[in-house]
């Protein structure tokens, strides 16, 4: 009788629910009763999402990318990121401008392009007032006024305001020449040098035709 009375009193404390018969059911019942029947503190809640958390394309510490591109060496944590990357190789442009018909691989690029037609410049320089469509171009412009050069060459002590300029400069050290003349097969490290060279062939062709 004592054991029956004890079970009844426990049942009354927790709203008349009887204890489950299996370990899983007992654990579930204890968790459900915890807020009203237990003096033990509740487990900590997950923190809210924050902008400083790693973006979906940034691997977490110790993580290994699970999805690899079959056409290049890039890997991604999520299949959706790999799928988007595939557009780079396929050349597909699923997003089209309703004004001029120009196609884009990513919807974010289409949105930036739409600002050209609307004339909107959402990013303005606080020093000279110049407006920009793209936030990266805006930040690049700001460094003209501040003199900041946050990008450094790993081979020499030269600093740059723009990451793209660092990549160009690295060709001086690596000897990379990605631009090739289709006429004489001469290679060039920089696009400006390549374009200047191409004019030589165009001039020769024009003289021949005359």
N, C-alpha and C positions, 0 to 999 in steps of 0.2 A: 504493500500500500504506500509505503514511503516513497518508493521509486516512482509510482504513478503520480503521487501528489507533486513530486519534484518536477516531473515532465509537464504537468498541467500548469505549474507556476511559471516555468520557463516559457510555455506557450502563451500565457497571458501577457507576459512582459513584452513579447514581440508580436503582438497582434493576433495570437491564436494559431500561428503557423506551426505545424509539426516539423521536427527535424527530418531531413532526407535520409535515405538509407545508404546511399553510396557516398564515397569521398568527394566526388565532383559536386554532387548535389548539396552536400553539407557545406562545402566551401562557397558555393554560389549563395546559399542561404545566409551564411555568416556575412558575406559581402553586402547582401541586400539589407541585412539588419544593422550593419555597422553604423550608419548615420544616426539611427535612433536608439539602438540598444547597447552599443559598445562605447567604452570610455577611451578606446585606442584612437589615436589621431588618424585622420583620413590620409591616404597616400597623396603625395604632392601632385598637382595637376601639371599637365604639359604647359610650358611657357607659350605665350602667343607668338604667332609668326612675326618675324622681324626682318627688316631689309638687309641686315648684316649676315643672315643665314646664307650658306652657299647656294648659288643659283643652280638650276637643274643640270646645266652642262659642266659644272665644276665638280670634280670628284671629291668626295669626303675623305678625310685622313684615313689612309689604309685601304680605301676602296680601289678596285680595279675596274676600268671600263668594261662593260659587258658586251657592247655592240661595236663591231669593227667594220669599217668601210672596206668593201672588196676591191675598190679601185684605187685607194690610196692608203696611207698609214694611219689615218685618224681613227680614234675610237671614242665612243660615247657611253655614258651611263644609262641612257634611256633610248628605247627604240624610236620614240618620236623625234628625238634630236638627230638620230641617224637618218631617219626618213627625210627630214628637212635638208640635211647635208647632201643627200642624194640629188637634189635639184641642181647643185653646183656642177655635177658631172653630166646630168641629163640635158641641161640647158633649158628645162621646162620653166615656163613663166606663167603660173596659174592665176596671177592677180594682174588685171588690166585697168589702166586709167580710163574712166568714163569720158574724159575730155579729149585726150589725144590718142588713146588706144595703146600707149606704151605698156609693155608687159614687165612684171617684176616677179622675182622668185619668192619674196617674202612680203607679207602684208604690211610689215613695219616700213619697208622701203616704199610701198605704194602710198602710205599715209604721208611720208615725208615729201614725196613727189607732188601730192595733191596741194601742198602749201605753195608750190611754184605757181599754180594756176590761181589760187585764192589770193596770192600776194601777202599772205600772213607770214610774219617773222616773229615767232614766239620767244626767241632768245635775243636779248639786246645787251650790248656792251655798256656797262655803267660809266665807262670813261669817255668813249667817243660816240656812243649812241647807235653804232652800226648794228643792224638786225641780222639774224641768222635763222635758217630753216632747221639746220642740224645742230644738235647740242655739242657734238664732238668738234665741229668747226668753230663753234662759239668758244669752247674752252681753249682751242688752239689759238684763236685770235686774242684771247685774254692774256696769253703769255707774251704777246708782243709788248703789251704795256707793262707787265710785271717783270719781264726779263727772265722768268723762270725757265729752266731747262732740265726737266725731270728725267730725261732719257739719256743714258750714257752708253758709249761704245765699250764693250768688254775687252777690246784689244788695245785701245789707246784712251787718253784722258779727255776726248772730245765729248761735249754734251750737246743735246738737241732739244728743241721745244716740241717736236713731234715724233711719235714712234715710227711713222713711215719713213722719215728722214734717216733714222737709225738703220733701218733695213737697207736703204739705198747705200748708206755709208759703209755698211759691212761688206759690200761687194768689193770695196777697195782692198780689204784684208783677205777675203776668201777667193778673189779672182773670178767670181761668178759673173757670167755674161748671158743673161736671159733673152737678149734681143738680137735676132739674127737677120741679116740682109738676105732676102730671097733671090737677089741677083748675083751677088758675088760671094755669098755665104760668110761674110765677115760678121763677127759677133761683137756685141757692145754691152757694157755694164749698165749704162743709163739710157733711158728712153729719149732724152733730149739729144744725145750723141747719135743715136740710131736715126732719128728723124732728120738730123742735119746731114747724115751720110746719104740717106735715101734721095735727097734732093740732087745729089751729084749724078746719080743714074737718070733721074728725070730730065736733068739738063742735057745729058749726052743723047738721050732719046729724042729730045726736041730738036737738037742741032742736026741729028741724022735725018729726021723727017724733013727739015728745011732743005 
